[in-house]
C-alpha cells in the first residue's frame, strides 16, 4: 500500500479507501447496491486492513444506518487498532426508518408519518448536524469520527450556519476533521473563505464523483482543490461498475451487477465503451483486469488523494486493491487522457487562448 497526507492536514491515509455502501442492503436503493451481512463485512474490512488500507468510509443514510453499525462492528470483531485507522462518515440525508416485514401496524404507521411529516431529519442545519453526529457515533460505537463530511448541498441552510456547526462538533472532540461531498466549486470556496475569516474548522477534503469516464470534476473543482490544498476522494471510480469491463455495447452484462438494476452515475455510454476498448489491451499486456486499469488511471492523477472502492466479495476487493501495483506508462496515460478528455467549454477555452502568450514567457 501507498500512503499520503489528507490535503493540508497531518492525517495520513492509504491511497485506497474501503467504501461500505454495500453493507446491509436495507431499504430503498441500497438492496441493489449490496446486501453484505456482518460476517461478509468483517471479511472485507479484514482483507482491506491486511492489505494496508487504513481508511474506511460510510454514511448515515447507507442502508438506513445499518452500514455504520456494521462497519463499527467489523472494526471491533477484527480488533482493529482505533488509533491506526481513519473512519469517515457523512451527514445530510434522511435516515429512513426500516420496519421488518413482520413489523407491527404501529411501527409501519410511525415510519410512514416520519417520512411524510418530519422536516428536520435532513439537511445541513445546526440542529441536524448536532443530532446527526451523535446518532452516527452511537451506530458506529465509536468515541469520535476522524472525517465528518457533509453529504450534499442544502438549498435551505446558509453555508455559514453549516460551517459554524461543523466547527462546533470539531471543538467538542466528536470530530477530528471535516470534509464535503457533491458541492459546486463556488460554494466550497465561499465556505472556506468564511471559515478562514472566522478562524473556524474548514473543509479539508472533497468526496466527489470522478472516473476516467466522468471527468467533469476537472473543470472547476480540481483547480480549486489544488489551490486550497483540499484532498480529492473519488467515489464510484468504476462508474457504478460500468468500467469493470463486464458490459458490452449490445447491453449484455452480469444479471446481478449493480449497473443492471441501478444505472448510476450517468455515463456517456458510447464514449465509455471507447475508453474500455482502449483499456483492454493495456490490461491484457499486464495480465490485470480492466477495472484495475481504470482505478490505476485515477491513482496516477496527482490531484487524487485516495480512491474509494466498494466490493461485494473478497475476490472483487482483492482485484481492486491490486490496482495500486499497476503502473501506467506515459504513453498509456497520454492515450487514455486524449480519449477521455472533456470537451472544451467556456470560459475554459477562452482562458487557454488568452493565456498562451503569458505561458510562453516563462
TIDO-231322 format. One record per residue (C-alpha): y, z, x; residue in one letter. Coordinates in Angstrom, 1 decimal. Each point is the difference from the previous one (the first is absolute). Example, Ala and Ser with C-alpha at 12.3 -4.5 7.8 and 13.67 -1.06 7.14 Angstrom:
2
((-4.5; 7.8; 12.3); a);
((3.4; -0.7; 1.4); s);
END
This chain:
362
((0.0; 0.0; 0.0); x);
((3.6; -0.6; 1.0); x);
((2.8; 2.5; -0.9); x);
((3.7; -0.3; -0.4); x);
((3.0; 2.0; -1.2); x);
((1.1; 0.0; -3.6); x);
((3.3; -1.7; 0.3); x);
((2.6; 2.1; 1.8); x);
((-1.9; 3.3; -0.6); x);
((-2.3; 1.8; 2.5); x);
((-3.0; -0.3; -2.4); x);
((-2.9; -2.0; 1.5); x);
((-2.2; -2.1; -2.4); x);
((-2.9; -2.4; 0.4); x);
((0.8; -3.7; -0.3); x);
((-2.4; -0.1; -2.9); x);
((0.4; 2.4; -3.0); x);
((-2.7; 0.6; -2.6); x);
((1.3; -0.5; -3.5); x);
((-1.9; 1.8; -2.7); x);
((0.9; -2.0; -3.1); x);
((-3.7; -0.7; -0.5); x);
((-0.8; 3.7; -0.4); x);
((-0.8; 1.0; -3.6); x);
((0.3; -3.0; -2.3); x);
((1.4; 2.1; -2.8); x);
((2.1; -1.6; -2.8); x);
((1.9; -3.3; -0.3); x);
((-0.1; -2.5; 2.8); x);
((-1.6; 2.4; 2.5); x);
((-3.5; -0.6; -1.1); x);
((0.4; -3.6; 1.2); x);
((1.4; 1.1; 3.4); x);
((-3.0; 2.2; 0.8); x);
((-2.2; 2.8; -1.3); x);
((-1.0; 1.9; 3.1); x);
((-1.5; 3.4; -0.8); x);
((0.5; 3.0; 2.2); x);
((-3.0; -0.6; 2.3); x);
((1.2; -3.6; 0.6); x);
((3.5; 1.2; 0.7); x);
((-1.3; 2.5; 2.4); x);
((-1.8; -2.7; 1.9); x);
((3.0; -2.3; 0.1); x);
((2.3; 2.8; 1.3); x);
((-2.5; 1.1; 2.6); x);
((-0.6; -3.6; 1.2); x);
((3.7; -0.6; 0.3); x);
((0.6; 3.2; 1.8); x);
((-2.9; -0.6; 2.4); x);
((1.5; -3.4; 0.8); x);
((3.3; 1.7; 1.0); x);
((2.0; -0.3; -3.3); x);
((2.2; 3.1; -0.4); x);
((2.1; -1.4; -2.9); x);
((-1.0; 0.2; -3.6); x);
((2.0; -1.3; -3.0); x);
((-0.3; 0.7; -3.7); x);
((2.3; 0.4; -3.1); x);
((0.3; 2.3; -3.0); x);
((-0.6; -2.9; -2.4); x);
((-3.2; -1.3; 1.6); x);
((-2.7; 0.7; -2.5); x);
((2.2; 2.4; -1.8); x);
((0.1; 2.5; 2.9); x);
((-3.8; -0.3; 0.7); x);
((0.6; -1.8; 3.3); x);
((2.2; 2.8; 1.3); x);
((-2.7; 2.5; -1.0); x);
((-2.7; -2.0; 1.7); x);
((1.9; -0.6; 3.2); x);
((0.7; 3.8; 0.3); x);
((-3.6; 0.8; -0.7); x);
((-1.2; -2.6; 2.6); x);
((2.3; 1.5; 2.6); x);
((-1.6; 3.4; -0.7); x);
((-3.6; -1.3; -0.3); x);
((0.3; -1.7; 3.4); x);
((1.8; 2.9; 1.6); x);
((2.8; -2.2; 1.2); x);
((2.5; 1.9; 2.1); x);
((3.2; 0.2; -2.0); x);
((2.3; 0.0; 3.0); x);
((-1.5; -3.3; 1.2); x);
((0.3; -2.0; -3.2); x);
((2.9; -1.5; -1.8); x);
((-0.2; 0.1; -3.8); x);
((2.3; -2.2; -2.1); x);
((0.4; -0.1; -3.7); x);
((2.6; -1.2; -2.5); x);
((2.1; 0.9; -3.0); x);
((1.6; -2.1; -2.8); x);
((-2.6; -1.2; -2.5); x);
((-1.4; 1.7; -3.1); x);
((-3.2; 1.9; 0.7); x);
((-1.9; -0.7; -3.2); x);
((-2.3; 2.5; -1.6); x);
((-3.6; -1.1; 0.2); x);
((-2.1; 1.2; -2.9); x);
((-3.8; -0.2; 0.4); x);
((-1.9; -2.1; -2.5); x);
((-1.3; 3.1; -1.6); x);
((3.4; 1.7; -0.1); x);
((1.2; 1.7; -3.1); x);
((2.4; -1.5; -2.5); x);
((2.6; 2.6; 1.0); x);
((-0.2; -1.2; 3.7); x);
((0.2; -3.6; -1.1); x);
((3.0; 0.7; -2.2); x);
((1.8; 1.9; 2.8); x);
((-0.6; -2.9; 2.4); x);
((1.4; -2.5; -2.5); x);
((3.0; 2.2; -0.7); x);
((0.7; 0.4; 3.8); x);
((-0.1; -3.8; 0.5); x);
((2.3; -0.7; -2.9); x);
((2.5; 2.8; 0.1); x);
((0.2; 1.5; 3.5); x);
((3.2; -1.2; 1.8); x);
((0.2; 2.1; 3.2); x);
((-3.5; -0.6; 1.4); x);
((1.0; -3.0; 2.0); x);
((2.9; -1.3; 2.0); x);
((1.9; 1.4; 3.0); x);
((2.1; 2.7; -1.6); x);
((0.3; 3.4; 1.7); x);
((-2.1; 1.5; -2.7); x);
((-2.9; -2.5; 0.3); x);
((0.0; 0.1; 3.8); x);
((0.0; 3.8; 0.0); x);
((-2.8; 0.0; -2.6); x);
((-1.9; -2.8; 1.7); x);
((-0.2; 1.5; 3.5); x);
((-1.5; 3.2; -1.3); x);
((-2.5; -1.9; -2.2); x);
((-1.0; -2.1; 3.0); x);
((-0.4; 3.0; 2.3); x);
((-2.2; 1.6; -2.6); x);
((-2.2; -3.1; -0.4); x);
((-0.3; -0.5; 3.7); x);
((-0.6; 3.6; 0.7); x);
((2.4; 0.0; 2.9); x);
((2.9; 2.1; 1.0); x);
((2.3; -2.9; 0.9); x);
((0.2; -3.8; -0.1); x);
((0.7; -1.9; 3.2); x);
((1.6; -3.1; -1.6); x);
((1.4; 0.2; -3.5); x);
((0.9; -3.4; -1.3); x);
((1.9; -1.2; -3.1); x);
((-2.3; -2.5; -1.6); x);
((2.6; -2.3; -1.5); x);
((3.6; -0.4; -1.1); x);
((1.3; 2.1; -2.9); x);
((2.6; -1.9; -2.1); x);
((1.2; 3.2; -1.6); x);
((0.5; 2.5; 2.8); x);
((2.8; -0.4; 2.6); x);
((-1.4; -0.5; 3.5); x);
((2.2; 2.9; 1.1); x);
((-1.9; 2.4; -2.3); x);
((-3.3; -1.3; 1.4); x);
((1.0; 0.4; 3.6); x);
((1.3; 3.6; -0.6); x);
((-3.3; 0.9; -1.8); x);
((-2.1; -1.4; 2.9); x);
((2.1; 2.0; 2.5); x);
((-0.7; 3.1; -2.1); x);
((-3.7; -0.4; 0.2); x);
((0.2; -0.5; 3.7); x);
((2.1; 3.1; 0.5); x);
((-2.5; 1.9; -2.2); x);
((-2.8; -0.7; 2.5); x);
((-2.1; -1.8; -2.6); x);
((0.7; -3.4; 1.7); x);
((0.4; -1.0; 3.6); x);
((1.5; -3.6; -0.3); x);
((1.0; -2.3; -2.9); x);
((-0.5; -3.7; -0.5); x);
((0.4; -2.7; -2.6); x);
((-2.0; -2.7; -1.7); x);
((1.0; -3.2; -1.8); x);
((3.8; 0.3; 0.3); x);
((2.6; -2.7; 0.6); x);
((1.7; -0.1; 3.3); x);
((3.5; 0.8; -1.3); x);
((-1.2; 3.2; -1.7); x);
((-1.9; 1.1; 3.0); x);
((3.1; -0.3; 2.1); x);
((2.1; 1.8; -2.6); x);
((-2.5; 2.9; 0.0); x);
((0.0; 0.2; 3.8); x);
((3.8; -0.1; 0.2); x);
((0.3; 2.8; -2.5); x);
((-2.6; 2.1; 1.8); x);
((1.7; -0.6; 3.4); x);
((3.5; 0.8; -1.4); x);
((-1.2; 3.3; -1.6); x);
((-2.4; 1.0; 2.8); x);
((-3.1; -0.2; -2.3); x);
((-3.6; -1.0; 0.7); x);
((0.0; -3.8; -0.1); x);
((-2.7; -2.6; -0.6); x);
((-2.2; -0.6; 3.1); x);
((-2.4; -2.6; -1.3); x);
((-0.3; -2.9; -2.4); x);
((-3.4; -0.6; -1.7); x);
((0.3; -3.5; -1.4); x);
((-2.2; -3.0; -0.9); x);
((-0.4; -2.2; 3.1); x);
((-2.7; -2.4; 1.0); x);
((-0.3; -3.4; 1.7); x);
((-0.1; -1.5; -3.5); x);
((3.1; 2.0; -1.1); x);
((2.7; 0.2; 2.6); x);
((3.0; 0.6; -2.4); x);
((0.7; 3.3; 1.8); x);
((1.3; -1.9; 3.0); x);
((3.1; -1.2; -1.8); x);
((1.9; 3.3; -0.4); x);
((-2.2; 3.1; 0.5); x);
((-1.4; -0.8; 3.5); x);
((3.5; -0.5; 1.5); x);
((1.1; 3.2; -1.6); x);
((-3.0; 1.9; 1.2); x);
((0.5; -1.2; 3.5); x);
((3.7; 1.0; 0.0); x);
((-0.6; 3.4; -1.5); x);
((-3.3; 0.7; 1.8); x);
((-2.1; 0.3; -3.1); x);
((-3.8; -0.2; 0.1); x);
((-1.5; -2.8; -2.0); x);
((-3.3; 0.8; -1.7); x);
((-1.4; -3.1; -1.7); x);
((-2.0; 0.6; -3.1); x);
((-2.5; -2.6; -1.3); x);
((-0.2; -1.7; 3.4); x);
((-2.8; -2.2; -1.3); x);
((2.0; -0.9; -3.1); x);
((-2.3; 1.8; -2.4); x);
((-3.1; -1.4; 1.7); x);
((1.2; -3.6; -0.2); x);
((0.1; -0.3; 3.8); x);
((-3.6; 1.3; 0.4); x);
((-1.2; -3.6; 0.2); x);
((-2.4; 0.5; -2.9); x);
((1.8; -2.1; -2.5); x);
((0.2; -3.8; -0.2); x);
((2.4; -2.5; -1.4); x);
((-2.2; -0.8; -3.0); x);
((0.2; 3.6; -1.1); x);
((-3.3; 1.2; 1.2); x);
((-0.3; 3.5; 1.4); x);
((-1.8; 3.3; -0.3); x);
((-0.2; 1.2; -3.6); x);
((0.6; 3.7; 1.0); x);
((3.1; -0.7; 2.1); x);
((3.2; 1.6; -1.0); x);
((1.8; -3.4; 0.0); x);
((-2.4; -1.3; -2.6); x);
((1.2; 2.4; -2.6); x);
((3.4; 1.2; 1.3); x);
((1.9; -3.0; 1.5); x);
((2.6; 1.9; 1.9); x);
((2.2; -0.2; 2.1); x);
((1.2; -3.5; -0.9); x);
((-0.9; -2.6; 2.6); x);
((0.8; -3.7; 0.3); x);
((-3.7; -1.1; -0.2); x);
((0.4; -3.5; 1.5); x);
((1.9; 1.3; 3.0); x);
((-2.3; 3.0; 0.3); x);
((-3.1; -2.1; 0.2); x);
((1.6; -2.2; 2.7); x);
((0.6; 3.2; 2.0); x);
((-3.6; 1.1; -0.6); x);
((-1.2; -3.4; 1.2); x);
((2.0; 0.4; 3.2); x);
((-1.4; 3.5; 0.6); x);
((-3.7; -0.9; -0.4); x);
((-0.3; -1.8; 3.4); x);
((1.8; 2.8; 1.7); x);
((-2.4; 2.5; -1.6); x);
((-3.1; -2.1; 0.8); x);
((1.1; -0.4; 3.7); x);
((0.1; 3.8; 0.3); x);
((-3.0; 0.8; -2.2); x);
((2.2; 2.0; -2.4); x);
((0.8; -0.2; -3.7); x);
((3.0; -1.8; -1.5); x);
((1.2; 3.4; -1.3); x);
((0.1; 1.3; 3.6); x);
((2.2; -2.9; 1.1); x);
((2.4; 0.6; -3.0); x);
((0.3; 3.7; 1.0); x);
((0.3; -0.9; 3.7); x);
((2.9; -2.3; -0.8); x);
((1.9; 3.0; -1.6); x);
((-1.0; 2.3; 3.0); x);
((1.6; -2.6; 2.3); x);
((3.4; 0.2; -1.8); x);
((2.1; 2.3; 2.1); x);
((1.9; 1.4; -3.0); x);
((-3.3; 1.2; -1.6); x);
((-0.8; 3.7; 0.6); x);
((-3.3; 0.6; -1.8); x);
((-2.0; -2.3; -2.3); x);
((-1.3; 1.7; -3.2); x);
((-3.6; -1.1; -0.7); x);
((-2.2; 0.8; -3.0); x);
((-3.7; -0.3; -0.2); x);
((-2.8; 0.3; -2.6); x);
((-2.8; 0.4; 2.5); x);
((-0.5; 1.4; 3.5); x);
((-1.0; -3.5; 1.2); x);
((3.2; -1.5; -1.4); x);
((2.0; 2.8; 1.6); x);
((-1.7; -0.5; 3.4); x);
((0.8; -3.7; -0.1); x);
((3.6; 0.6; -0.8); x);
((0.2; 2.7; 2.8); x);
((-1.3; -2.5; 2.5); x);
((3.1; -2.1; -0.5); x);
((1.7; 2.3; 2.5); x);
((-2.0; -1.7; 2.7); x);
((0.8; -3.6; -1.0); x);
((2.4; -1.5; 2.5); x);
((1.8; -3.2; -1.1); x);
((1.4; -2.4; 2.5); x);
((3.6; -1.2; 0.1); x);
((-1.4; -3.4; -1.3); x);
((-1.8; 1.7; -2.8); x);
((3.1; 1.9; -1.1); x);
((2.3; -3.0; 0.3); x);
((-2.4; -2.1; -2.2); x);
((-0.4; 2.7; -2.7); x);
((3.7; 0.9; 0.1); x);
((1.0; -3.6; -0.6); x);
((-2.5; -0.5; -2.9); x);
((0.9; 3.3; -1.7); x);
((3.8; -0.1; 0.6); x);
((2.4; 0.7; -2.8); x);
((2.1; -2.9; -1.4); x);
((3.6; 0.3; 1.2); x);
((2.3; 1.6; -2.5); x);
((3.7; 0.6; -0.1); x);
((1.7; 1.8; 1.7); x);
((-2.8; -0.1; 2.6); x);
((0.3; -3.7; 0.8); x);
((3.8; 0.3; 0.3); x);
((-0.2; 3.0; 2.3); x);
((-2.4; -1.9; 2.2); x);
((2.2; -3.0; 0.1); x);
((3.2; 1.9; 0.7); x);
((-1.7; 2.1; 2.7); x);
((-1.3; -2.9; 2.0); x);
((3.1; -0.2; 2.2); x);
((0.2; 3.8; 0.6); x);
((-3.6; 0.3; 0.9); x);
((0.3; -2.8; 2.5); x);
((2.7; 1.9; 1.9); x);
((-2.3; 2.9; 0.9); x);
END
